[in-house]
Amino acid sequence: MTDKLNFELAPKAGTFVTRDVDRSGPIVKLYFFPGLRAQELGVSNLEVAVQAMRSLLPAQYQSLNVEPLLDYLNDAATKLRNGDGAEALADVKDLWRILIGDAPDVLPAGGAC
């Protein structure tokens, strides 16, 4: 395969490992792009990721505490499918601000900022 082909396939089939620094020290993270599997199964990338997470052992899945994020992503996908792109984009911007640290130290009980 050529470098150009590798670059074009990376968003669909790429997998990479990286190191990050957490308050407790360095951690290893694995990233994967589910595009080819999603095409093969005829489902969304999100559905492939959800299926992969839900196939973990129960204790592993519970330790992820991923349900709130999955609920958010499903809501965003629904908004995009029904043509409410502006609201979905605003939601993504809010999530991004939270993830990059522009969030209060303590979130309100309802989760809204």
Backbone atoms as SQL, in Angstrom:
CREATE TABLE atoms (id INTEGER PRIMARY KEY, chain TEXT, resi INTEGER, resn TEXT, atom TEXT, x REAL, y REAL, z REAL);
INSERT INTO atoms VALUES
  (1, 'A', 1, 'MET', 'N', 0.835, -1.180, 0.000),
  (2, 'A', 1, 'MET', 'CA', 0.000, 0.000, 0.000),
  (3, 'A', 1, 'MET', 'C', 0.882, 1.247, 0.000),
  (4, 'A', 2, 'THR', 'N', 0.391, 2.245, -0.627),
  (5, 'A', 2, 'THR', 'CA', 1.140, 3.496, -0.671),
  (6, 'A', 2, 'THR', 'C', 0.801, 4.352, 0.536),
  (7, 'A', 3, 'ASP', 'N', 1.646, 5.347, 0.781),
  (8, 'A', 3, 'ASP', 'CA', 1.368, 6.274, 1.881),
  (9, 'A', 3, 'ASP', 'C', 0.041, 6.977, 1.664),
  (10, 'A', 4, 'LYS', 'N', -0.254, 7.323, 0.391),
  (11, 'A', 4, 'LYS', 'CA', -1.523, 8.005, 0.097),
  (12, 'A', 4, 'LYS', 'C', -2.701, 7.103, 0.464),
  (13, 'A', 5, 'LEU', 'N', -2.638, 5.841, 0.107),
  (14, 'A', 5, 'LEU', 'CA', -3.717, 4.912, 0.427),
  (15, 'A', 5, 'LEU', 'C', -3.854, 4.736, 1.929),
  (16, 'A', 6, 'ASN', 'N', -2.726, 4.616, 2.626),
  (17, 'A', 6, 'ASN', 'CA', -2.779, 4.502, 4.083),
  (18, 'A', 6, 'ASN', 'C', -3.455, 5.717, 4.694),
  (19, 'A', 7, 'PHE', 'N', -3.142, 6.899, 4.186),
  (20, 'A', 7, 'PHE', 'CA', -3.747, 8.125, 4.696),
  (21, 'A', 7, 'PHE', 'C', -5.253, 8.141, 4.445),
  (22, 'A', 8, 'GLU', 'N', -5.676, 7.680, 3.274),
  (23, 'A', 8, 'GLU', 'CA', -7.106, 7.672, 2.940),
  (24, 'A', 8, 'GLU', 'C', -7.863, 6.637, 3.761),
  (25, 'A', 9, 'LEU', 'N', -7.232, 5.525, 4.104),
  (26, 'A', 9, 'LEU', 'CA', -7.898, 4.477, 4.875),
  (27, 'A', 9, 'LEU', 'C', -7.906, 4.749, 6.367),
  (28, 'A', 10, 'ALA', 'N', -6.970, 5.545, 6.848),
  (29, 'A', 10, 'ALA', 'CA', -6.834, 5.752, 8.292),
  (30, 'A', 10, 'ALA', 'C', -8.134, 6.158, 8.971),
  (31, 'A', 11, 'PRO', 'N', -8.921, 7.120, 8.438),
  (32, 'A', 11, 'PRO', 'CA', -10.161, 7.478, 9.132),
  (33, 'A', 11, 'PRO', 'C', -11.194, 6.365, 9.153),
  (34, 'A', 12, 'LYS', 'N', -11.080, 5.400, 8.242),
  (35, 'A', 12, 'LYS', 'CA', -12.048, 4.315, 8.207),
  (36, 'A', 12, 'LYS', 'C', -11.571, 3.086, 8.956),
  (37, 'A', 13, 'ALA', 'N', -10.288, 2.797, 8.890),
  (38, 'A', 13, 'ALA', 'CA', -9.807, 1.536, 9.439),
  (39, 'A', 13, 'ALA', 'C', -8.620, 1.677, 10.365),
  (40, 'A', 14, 'GLY', 'N', -8.194, 2.892, 10.617),
  (41, 'A', 14, 'GLY', 'CA', -6.990, 3.086, 11.410),
  (42, 'A', 14, 'GLY', 'C', -7.152, 2.695, 12.867),
  (43, 'A', 15, 'THR', 'N', -6.080, 2.251, 13.431),
  (44, 'A', 15, 'THR', 'CA', -6.003, 1.955, 14.851),
  (45, 'A', 15, 'THR', 'C', -4.651, 2.471, 15.311),
  (46, 'A', 16, 'PHE', 'N', -4.615, 3.173, 16.410),
  (47, 'A', 16, 'PHE', 'CA', -3.325, 3.596, 16.912),
  (48, 'A', 16, 'PHE', 'C', -3.348, 3.659, 18.429),
  (49, 'A', 17, 'VAL', 'N', -2.145, 3.579, 18.984),
  (50, 'A', 17, 'VAL', 'CA', -1.953, 3.600, 20.425),
  (51, 'A', 17, 'VAL', 'C', -1.140, 4.843, 20.748),
  (52, 'A', 18, 'THR', 'N', -1.500, 5.501, 21.829),
  (53, 'A', 18, 'THR', 'CA', -0.774, 6.691, 22.241),
  (54, 'A', 18, 'THR', 'C', -0.647, 6.715, 23.754),
  (55, 'A', 19, 'ARG', 'N', 0.237, 7.550, 24.231),
  (56, 'A', 19, 'ARG', 'CA', 0.386, 7.747, 25.681),
  (57, 'A', 19, 'ARG', 'C', -0.175, 9.103, 26.029),
  (58, 'A', 20, 'ASP', 'N', -0.764, 9.193, 27.175),
  (59, 'A', 20, 'ASP', 'CA', -1.302, 10.445, 27.671),
  (60, 'A', 20, 'ASP', 'C', -0.852, 10.576, 29.125),
  (61, 'A', 21, 'VAL', 'N', -0.993, 11.763, 29.657),
  (62, 'A', 21, 'VAL', 'CA', -0.621, 11.981, 31.049),
  (63, 'A', 21, 'VAL', 'C', -1.881, 12.311, 31.826),
  (64, 'A', 22, 'ASP', 'N', -2.088, 11.580, 32.886),
  (65, 'A', 22, 'ASP', 'CA', -3.230, 11.763, 33.774),
  (66, 'A', 22, 'ASP', 'C', -2.681, 12.276, 35.097),
  (67, 'A', 23, 'ARG', 'N', -3.554, 12.715, 35.965),
  (68, 'A', 23, 'ARG', 'CA', -3.105, 13.168, 37.295),
  (69, 'A', 23, 'ARG', 'C', -2.338, 12.080, 38.029),
  (70, 'A', 24, 'SER', 'N', -2.694, 10.821, 37.734),
  (71, 'A', 24, 'SER', 'CA', -2.024, 9.708, 38.406),
  (72, 'A', 24, 'SER', 'C', -0.766, 9.247, 37.675),
  (73, 'A', 25, 'GLY', 'N', -0.466, 9.834, 36.511),
  (74, 'A', 25, 'GLY', 'CA', 0.736, 9.459, 35.763),
  (75, 'A', 25, 'GLY', 'C', 0.408, 9.122, 34.326),
  (76, 'A', 26, 'PRO', 'N', 1.382, 8.583, 33.595),
  (77, 'A', 26, 'PRO', 'CA', 1.154, 8.250, 32.182),
  (78, 'A', 26, 'PRO', 'C', 0.180, 7.081, 32.031),
  (79, 'A', 27, 'ILE', 'N', -0.638, 7.172, 30.987),
  (80, 'A', 27, 'ILE', 'CA', -1.574, 6.088, 30.670),
  (81, 'A', 27, 'ILE', 'C', -1.500, 5.809, 29.175),
  (82, 'A', 28, 'VAL', 'N', -1.839, 4.605, 28.788),
  (83, 'A', 28, 'VAL', 'CA', -1.852, 4.195, 27.392),
  (84, 'A', 28, 'VAL', 'C', -3.292, 4.199, 26.911),
  (85, 'A', 29, 'LYS', 'N', -3.505, 4.762, 25.723),
  (86, 'A', 29, 'LYS', 'CA', -4.846, 4.801, 25.143),
  (87, 'A', 29, 'LYS', 'C', -4.813, 4.162, 23.763),
  (88, 'A', 30, 'LEU', 'N', -5.881, 3.455, 23.429),
  (89, 'A', 30, 'LEU', 'CA', -6.033, 2.835, 22.122),
  (90, 'A', 30, 'LEU', 'C', -7.189, 3.523, 21.412),
  (91, 'A', 31, 'TYR', 'N', -6.950, 3.966, 20.197),
  (92, 'A', 31, 'TYR', 'CA', -7.982, 4.594, 19.385),
  (93, 'A', 31, 'TYR', 'C', -8.217, 3.730, 18.161),
  (94, 'A', 32, 'PHE', 'N', -9.483, 3.556, 17.798),
  (95, 'A', 32, 'PHE', 'CA', -9.775, 2.820, 16.576),
  (96, 'A', 32, 'PHE', 'C', -10.889, 3.529, 15.830),
  (97, 'A', 33, 'PHE', 'N', -10.858, 3.398, 14.508),
  (98, 'A', 33, 'PHE', 'CA', -11.857, 3.995, 13.643),
  (99, 'A', 33, 'PHE', 'C', -12.689, 2.855, 13.048),
  (100, 'A', 34, 'PRO', 'N', -13.960, 2.796, 13.366),
  (101, 'A', 34, 'PRO', 'CA', -14.782, 1.640, 13.003),
  (102, 'A', 34, 'PRO', 'C', -15.404, 1.692, 11.602),
  (103, 'A', 35, 'GLY', 'N', -14.954, 2.594, 10.749),
  (104, 'A', 35, 'GLY', 'CA', -15.614, 2.821, 9.459),
  (105, 'A', 35, 'GLY', 'C', -15.758, 1.602, 8.571),
  (106, 'A', 36, 'LEU', 'N', -14.701, 0.823, 8.402),
  (107, 'A', 36, 'LEU', 'CA', -14.800, -0.344, 7.511),
  (108, 'A', 36, 'LEU', 'C', -15.754, -1.391, 8.064),
  (109, 'A', 37, 'ARG', 'N', -15.690, -1.626, 9.364),
  (110, 'A', 37, 'ARG', 'CA', -16.608, -2.599, 9.979),
  (111, 'A', 37, 'ARG', 'C', -18.053, -2.118, 9.841),
  (112, 'A', 38, 'ALA', 'N', -18.267, -0.819, 10.015),
  (113, 'A', 38, 'ALA', 'CA', -19.612, -0.255, 9.872),
  (114, 'A', 38, 'ALA', 'C', -20.123, -0.447, 8.446),
  (115, 'A', 39, 'GLN', 'N', -19.257, -0.219, 7.465),
  (116, 'A', 39, 'GLN', 'CA', -19.658, -0.443, 6.073),
  (117, 'A', 39, 'GLN', 'C', -20.005, -1.900, 5.830),
  (118, 'A', 40, 'GLU', 'N', -19.185, -2.793, 6.372),
  (119, 'A', 40, 'GLU', 'CA', -19.407, -4.228, 6.206),
  (120, 'A', 40, 'GLU', 'C', -20.757, -4.648, 6.784),
  (121, 'A', 41, 'LEU', 'N', -21.092, -4.120, 7.972),
  (122, 'A', 41, 'LEU', 'CA', -22.331, -4.505, 8.653),
  (123, 'A', 41, 'LEU', 'C', -23.537, -3.675, 8.208),
  (124, 'A', 42, 'GLY', 'N', -23.276, -2.553, 7.534),
  (125, 'A', 42, 'GLY', 'CA', -24.368, -1.685, 7.119),
  (126, 'A', 42, 'GLY', 'C', -24.980, -0.908, 8.273),
  (127, 'A', 43, 'VAL', 'N', -24.137, -0.554, 9.257),
  (128, 'A', 43, 'VAL', 'CA', -24.590, 0.215, 10.411),
  (129, 'A', 43, 'VAL', 'C', -23.698, 1.443, 10.554),
  (130, 'A', 44, 'SER', 'N', -24.031, 2.307, 11.503),
  (131, 'A', 44, 'SER', 'CA', -23.236, 3.506, 11.725),
  (132, 'A', 44, 'SER', 'C', -21.953, 3.179, 12.480),
  (133, 'A', 45, 'ASN', 'N', -20.998, 4.106, 12.408),
  (134, 'A', 45, 'ASN', 'CA', -19.768, 3.969, 13.195),
  (135, 'A', 45, 'ASN', 'C', -20.092, 3.882, 14.682),
  (136, 'A', 46, 'LEU', 'N', -21.061, 4.702, 15.106),
  (137, 'A', 46, 'LEU', 'CA', -21.457, 4.695, 16.511),
  (138, 'A', 46, 'LEU', 'C', -21.959, 3.315, 16.930),
  (139, 'A', 47, 'GLU', 'N', -22.754, 2.691, 16.084),
  (140, 'A', 47, 'GLU', 'CA', -23.290, 1.366, 16.426),
  (141, 'A', 47, 'GLU', 'C', -22.168, 0.340, 16.570),
  (142, 'A', 48, 'VAL', 'N', -21.150, 0.420, 15.726),
  (143, 'A', 48, 'VAL', 'CA', -20.006, -0.504, 15.850),
  (144, 'A', 48, 'VAL', 'C', -19.304, -0.283, 17.181),
  (145, 'A', 49, 'ALA', 'N', -19.089, 0.972, 17.553),
  (146, 'A', 49, 'ALA', 'CA', -18.427, 1.267, 18.819),
  (147, 'A', 49, 'ALA', 'C', -19.267, 0.784, 20.003),
  (148, 'A', 50, 'VAL', 'N', -20.582, 1.013, 19.935),
  (149, 'A', 50, 'VAL', 'CA', -21.477, 0.576, 21.014),
  (150, 'A', 50, 'VAL', 'C', -21.451, -0.947, 21.134),
  (151, 'A', 51, 'GLN', 'N', -21.524, -1.641, 20.004),
  (152, 'A', 51, 'GLN', 'CA', -21.483, -3.107, 20.036),
  (153, 'A', 51, 'GLN', 'C', -20.177, -3.601, 20.649),
  (154, 'A', 52, 'ALA', 'N', -19.069, -2.946, 20.301),
  (155, 'A', 52, 'ALA', 'CA', -17.770, -3.360, 20.845),
  (156, 'A', 52, 'ALA', 'C', -17.732, -3.165, 22.356),
  (157, 'A', 53, 'MET', 'N', -18.211, -2.013, 22.815),
  (158, 'A', 53, 'MET', 'CA', -18.194, -1.757, 24.257),
  (159, 'A', 53, 'MET', 'C', -19.125, -2.701, 25.000),
  (160, 'A', 54, 'ARG', 'N', -20.290, -2.950, 24.440),
  (161, 'A', 54, 'ARG', 'CA', -21.261, -3.812, 25.119),
  (162, 'A', 54, 'ARG', 'C', -20.865, -5.281, 25.097),
  (163, 'A', 55, 'SER', 'N', -19.871, -5.629, 24.286),
  (164, 'A', 55, 'SER', 'CA', -19.402, -7.019, 24.265),
  (165, 'A', 55, 'SER', 'C', -18.321, -7.265, 25.321),
  (166, 'A', 56, 'LEU', 'N', -17.929, -6.217, 26.030),
  (167, 'A', 56, 'LEU', 'CA', -16.954, -6.382, 27.107),
  (168, 'A', 56, 'LEU', 'C', -17.567, -7.192, 28.250),
  (169, 'A', 57, 'LEU', 'N', -16.721, -7.707, 29.111),
  (170, 'A', 57, 'LEU', 'CA', -17.221, -8.351, 30.319),
  (171, 'A', 57, 'LEU', 'C', -17.996, -7.324, 31.133),
  (172, 'A', 58, 'PRO', 'N', -19.036, -7.743, 31.846),
  (173, 'A', 58, 'PRO', 'CA', -19.871, -6.785, 32.580),
  (174, 'A', 58, 'PRO', 'C', -19.085, -5.819, 33.467),
  (175, 'A', 59, 'ALA', 'N', -18.097, -6.313, 34.191),
  (176, 'A', 59, 'ALA', 'CA', -17.319, -5.424, 35.070),
  (177, 'A', 59, 'ALA', 'C', -16.533, -4.392, 34.262),
  (178, 'A', 60, 'GLN', 'N', -15.984, -4.819, 33.113),
  (179, 'A', 60, 'GLN', 'CA', -15.255, -3.885, 32.259),
  (180, 'A', 60, 'GLN', 'C', -16.191, -2.812, 31.708),
  (181, 'A', 61, 'TYR', 'N', -17.354, -3.243, 31.236),
  (182, 'A', 61, 'TYR', 'CA', -18.315, -2.302, 30.672),
  (183, 'A', 61, 'TYR', 'C', -18.776, -1.305, 31.731),
  (184, 'A', 62, 'GLN', 'N', -19.089, -1.791, 32.916),
  (185, 'A', 62, 'GLN', 'CA', -19.544, -0.910, 33.994),
  (186, 'A', 62, 'GLN', 'C', -18.463, 0.087, 34.398),
  (187, 'A', 63, 'SER', 'N', -17.200, -0.333, 34.342),
  (188, 'A', 63, 'SER', 'CA', -16.118, 0.571, 34.726),
  (189, 'A', 63, 'SER', 'C', -15.968, 1.729, 33.745),
  (190, 'A', 64, 'LEU', 'N', -16.455, 1.559, 32.525),
  (191, 'A', 64, 'LEU', 'CA', -16.386, 2.642, 31.538),
  (192, 'A', 64, 'LEU', 'C', -17.326, 3.792, 31.885),
  (193, 'A', 65, 'ASN', 'N', -18.439, 3.463, 32.552),
  (194, 'A', 65, 'ASN', 'CA', -19.466, 4.458, 32.870),
  (195, 'A', 65, 'ASN', 'C', -19.823, 5.260, 31.622),
  (196, 'A', 66, 'VAL', 'N', -20.109, 4.546, 30.542),
  (197, 'A', 66, 'VAL', 'CA', -20.266, 5.159, 29.232),
  (198, 'A', 66, 'VAL', 'C', -21.715, 5.491, 28.865),
  (199, 'A', 67, 'GLU', 'N', -22.668, 5.017, 29.633),
  (200, 'A', 67, 'GLU', 'CA', -24.075, 5.223, 29.264),
  (201, 'A', 67, 'GLU', 'C', -24.460, 6.696, 29.079),
  (202, 'A', 68, 'PRO', 'N', -24.041, 7.620, 29.958),
  (203, 'A', 68, 'PRO', 'CA', -24.399, 9.028, 29.712),
  (204, 'A', 68, 'PRO', 'C', -23.866, 9.551, 28.382),
  (205, 'A', 69, 'LEU', 'N', -22.642, 9.155, 28.019),
  (206, 'A', 69, 'LEU', 'CA', -22.084, 9.585, 26.735),
  (207, 'A', 69, 'LEU', 'C', -22.857, 8.963, 25.580),
  (208, 'A', 70, 'LEU', 'N', -23.205, 7.690, 25.691),
  (209, 'A', 70, 'LEU', 'CA', -23.962, 7.032, 24.617),
  (210, 'A', 70, 'LEU', 'C', -25.342, 7.663, 24.465),
  (211, 'A', 71, 'ASP', 'N', -25.981, 8.000, 25.571),
  (212, 'A', 71, 'ASP', 'CA', -27.272, 8.693, 25.497),
  (213, 'A', 71, 'ASP', 'C', -27.123, 10.010, 24.755),
  (214, 'A', 72, 'TYR', 'N', -26.070, 10.756, 25.088),
  (215, 'A', 72, 'TYR', 'CA', -25.807, 12.039, 24.434),
  (216, 'A', 72, 'TYR', 'C', -25.593, 11.848, 22.929),
  (217, 'A', 73, 'LEU', 'N', -24.762, 10.870, 22.562),
  (218, 'A', 73, 'LEU', 'CA', -24.467, 10.639, 21.149),
  (219, 'A', 73, 'LEU', 'C', -25.696, 10.186, 20.379),
  (220, 'A', 74, 'ASN', 'N', -26.523, 9.339, 20.990),
  (221, 'A', 74, 'ASN', 'CA', -27.759, 8.917, 20.334),
  (222, 'A', 74, 'ASN', 'C', -28.712, 10.083, 20.126),
  (223, 'A', 75, 'ASP', 'N', -28.817, 10.963, 21.132),
  (224, 'A', 75, 'ASP', 'CA', -29.652, 12.156, 20.983),
  (225, 'A', 75, 'ASP', 'C', -29.135, 13.042, 19.861),
  (226, 'A', 76, 'ALA', 'N', -27.811, 13.237, 19.802),
  (227, 'A', 76, 'ALA', 'CA', -27.216, 14.071, 18.754),
  (228, 'A', 76, 'ALA', 'C', -27.464, 13.467, 17.377),
  (229, 'A', 77, 'ALA', 'N', -27.323, 12.157, 17.261),
  (230, 'A', 77, 'ALA', 'CA', -27.554, 11.495, 15.973),
  (231, 'A', 77, 'ALA', 'C', -29.003, 11.648, 15.535),
  (232, 'A', 78, 'THR', 'N', -29.935, 11.540, 16.484),
  (233, 'A', 78, 'THR', 'CA', -31.357, 11.723, 16.176),
  (234, 'A', 78, 'THR', 'C', -31.624, 13.135, 15.683),
  (235, 'A', 79, 'LYS', 'N', -31.037, 14.126, 16.348),
  (236, 'A', 79, 'LYS', 'CA', -31.222, 15.521, 15.933),
  (237, 'A', 79, 'LYS', 'C', -30.699, 15.737, 14.517),
  (238, 'A', 80, 'LEU', 'N', -29.544, 15.156, 14.208),
  (239, 'A', 80, 'LEU', 'CA', -28.978, 15.323, 12.875),
  (240, 'A', 80, 'LEU', 'C', -29.839, 14.647, 11.811),
  (241, 'A', 81, 'ARG', 'N', -30.372, 13.454, 12.108),
  (242, 'A', 81, 'ARG', 'CA', -31.220, 12.741, 11.139),
  (243, 'A', 81, 'ARG', 'C', -32.520, 13.496, 10.880),
  (244, 'A', 82, 'ASN', 'N', -33.064, 14.203, 11.890),
  (245, 'A', 82, 'ASN', 'CA', -34.320, 14.936, 11.732),
  (246, 'A', 82, 'ASN', 'C', -34.118, 16.370, 11.284),
  (247, 'A', 83, 'GLY', 'N', -32.894, 16.710, 10.841),
  (248, 'A', 83, 'GLY', 'CA', -32.646, 18.016, 10.260),
  (249, 'A', 83, 'GLY', 'C', -32.422, 19.140, 11.246),
  (250, 'A', 84, 'ASP', 'N', -32.201, 18.848, 12.517),
  (251, 'A', 84, 'ASP', 'CA', -31.973, 19.903, 13.503),
  (252, 'A', 84, 'ASP', 'C', -30.474, 20.060, 13.723),
  (253, 'A', 85, 'GLY', 'N', -29.757, 20.365, 12.640),
  (254, 'A', 85, 'GLY', 'CA', -28.304, 20.455, 12.675),
  (255, 'A', 85, 'GLY', 'C', -27.787, 21.563, 13.572),
  (256, 'A', 86, 'ALA', 'N', -28.480, 22.700, 13.625),
  (257, 'A', 86, 'ALA', 'CA', -28.007, 23.826, 14.439),
  (258, 'A', 86, 'ALA', 'C', -27.980, 23.449, 15.919),
  (259, 'A', 87, 'GLU', 'N', -29.042, 22.801, 16.395),
  (260, 'A', 87, 'GLU', 'CA', -29.081, 22.395, 17.800),
  (261, 'A', 87, 'GLU', 'C', -28.036, 21.318, 18.077),
  (262, 'A', 88, 'ALA', 'N', -27.881, 20.383, 17.152),
  (263, 'A', 88, 'ALA', 'CA', -26.885, 19.325, 17.334),
  (264, 'A', 88, 'ALA', 'C', -25.478, 19.916, 17.366),
  (265, 'A', 89, 'LEU', 'N', -25.207, 20.883, 16.490),
  (266, 'A', 89, 'LEU', 'CA', -23.892, 21.519, 16.475),
  (267, 'A', 89, 'LEU', 'C', -23.633, 22.278, 17.780),
  (268, 'A', 90, 'ALA', 'N', -24.643, 22.965, 18.288),
  (269, 'A', 90, 'ALA', 'CA', -24.498, 23.666, 19.568),
  (270, 'A', 90, 'ALA', 'C', -24.199, 22.673, 20.689),
  (271, 'A', 91, 'ASP', 'N', -24.866, 21.517, 20.670),
  (272, 'A', 91, 'ASP', 'CA', -24.611, 20.484, 21.672),
  (273, 'A', 91, 'ASP', 'C', -23.171, 19.974, 21.588),
  (274, 'A', 92, 'VAL', 'N', -22.678, 19.756, 20.374),
  (275, 'A', 92, 'VAL', 'CA', -21.313, 19.272, 20.189),
  (276, 'A', 92, 'VAL', 'C', -20.313, 20.317, 20.691),
  (277, 'A', 93, 'LYS', 'N', -20.585, 21.589, 20.406),
  (278, 'A', 93, 'LYS', 'CA', -19.700, 22.650, 20.905),
  (279, 'A', 93, 'LYS', 'C', -19.686, 22.669, 22.429),
  (280, 'A', 94, 'ASP', 'N', -20.840, 22.494, 23.048),
  (281, 'A', 94, 'ASP', 'CA', -20.900, 22.439, 24.511),
  (282, 'A', 94, 'ASP', 'C', -20.091, 21.264, 25.047),
  (283, 'A', 95, 'LEU', 'N', -20.257, 20.095, 24.429),
  (284, 'A', 95, 'LEU', 'CA', -19.509, 18.909, 24.854),
  (285, 'A', 95, 'LEU', 'C', -18.015, 19.157, 24.696),
  (286, 'A', 96, 'TRP', 'N', -17.617, 19.748, 23.576),
  (287, 'A', 96, 'TRP', 'CA', -16.206, 20.015, 23.332),
  (288, 'A', 96, 'TRP', 'C', -15.634, 20.937, 24.403),
  (289, 'A', 97, 'ARG', 'N', -16.368, 21.993, 24.760),
  (290, 'A', 97, 'ARG', 'CA', -15.893, 22.908, 25.804),
  (291, 'A', 97, 'ARG', 'C', -15.712, 22.170, 27.128),
  (292, 'A', 98, 'ILE', 'N', -16.616, 21.251, 27.416),
  (293, 'A', 98, 'ILE', 'CA', -16.500, 20.463, 28.645),
  (294, 'A', 98, 'ILE', 'C', -15.256, 19.568, 28.581),
  (295, 'A', 99, 'LEU', 'N', -15.047, 18.907, 27.446),
  (296, 'A', 99, 'LEU', 'CA', -13.929, 17.972, 27.323),
  (297, 'A', 99, 'LEU', 'C', -12.578, 18.667, 27.339),
  (298, 'A', 100, 'ILE', 'N', -12.487, 19.887, 26.831),
  (299, 'A', 100, 'ILE', 'CA', -11.184, 20.554, 26.789),
  (300, 'A', 100, 'ILE', 'C', -10.937, 21.414, 28.020),
  (301, 'A', 101, 'GLY', 'N', -11.840, 21.370, 28.965),
  (302, 'A', 101, 'GLY', 'CA', -11.575, 22.004, 30.233),
  (303, 'A', 101, 'GLY', 'C', -12.246, 23.333, 30.471),
  (304, 'A', 102, 'ASP', 'N', -13.101, 23.779, 29.584),
  (305, 'A', 102, 'ASP', 'CA', -13.791, 25.043, 29.779),
  (306, 'A', 102, 'ASP', 'C', -15.100, 24.800, 30.529),
  (307, 'A', 103, 'ALA', 'N', -15.028, 23.958, 31.525),
  (308, 'A', 103, 'ALA', 'CA', -16.209, 23.606, 32.313),
  (309, 'A', 103, 'ALA', 'C', -15.956, 23.995, 33.766),
  (310, 'A', 104, 'PRO', 'N', -17.012, 24.233, 34.498),
  (311, 'A', 104, 'PRO', 'CA', -16.812, 24.529, 35.921),
  (312, 'A', 104, 'PRO', 'C', -16.244, 23.306, 36.637),
  (313, 'A', 105, 'ASP', 'N', -15.619, 23.550, 37.791),
  (314, 'A', 105, 'ASP', 'CA', -15.041, 22.449, 38.556),
  (315, 'A', 105, 'ASP', 'C', -16.105, 21.443, 38.991),
  (316, 'A', 106, 'VAL', 'N', -17.308, 21.935, 39.263),
  (317, 'A', 106, 'VAL', 'CA', -18.409, 21.062, 39.669),
  (318, 'A', 106, 'VAL', 'C', -19.594, 21.344, 38.747),
  (319, 'A', 107, 'LEU', 'N', -20.070, 20.305, 38.083),
  (320, 'A', 107, 'LEU', 'CA', -21.212, 20.464, 37.193),
  (321, 'A', 107, 'LEU', 'C', -22.504, 20.489, 37.996),
  (322, 'A', 108, 'PRO', 'N', -23.487, 21.247, 37.560),
  (323, 'A', 108, 'PRO', 'CA', -24.782, 21.241, 38.232),
  (324, 'A', 108, 'PRO', 'C', -25.385, 19.833, 38.207),
  (325, 'A', 109, 'ALA', 'N', -26.283, 19.568, 39.137),
  (326, 'A', 109, 'ALA', 'CA', -26.889, 18.238, 39.269),
  (327, 'A', 109, 'ALA', 'C', -27.536, 17.772, 37.970),
  (328, 'A', 110, 'GLY', 'N', -28.144, 18.686, 37.200),
  (329, 'A', 110, 'GLY', 'CA', -28.796, 18.312, 35.944),
  (330, 'A', 110, 'GLY', 'C', -27.828, 18.077, 34.810),
  (331, 'A', 111, 'GLY', 'N', -26.553, 18.389, 35.001),
  (332, 'A', 111, 'GLY', 'CA', -25.563, 18.163, 33.978),
  (333, 'A', 111, 'GLY', 'C', -25.389, 19.324, 33.021),
  (334, 'A', 112, 'ALA', 'N', -26.279, 20.312, 33.050),
  (335, 'A', 112, 'ALA', 'CA', -26.164, 21.457, 32.145),
  (336, 'A', 112, 'ALA', 'C', -25.226, 22.487, 32.714),
  (337, 'A', 113, 'CYS', 'N', -24.509, 23.155, 31.839),
  (338, 'A', 113, 'CYS', 'CA', -23.593, 24.212, 32.273),
  (339, 'A', 113, 'CYS', 'C', -24.243, 25.562, 32.181);
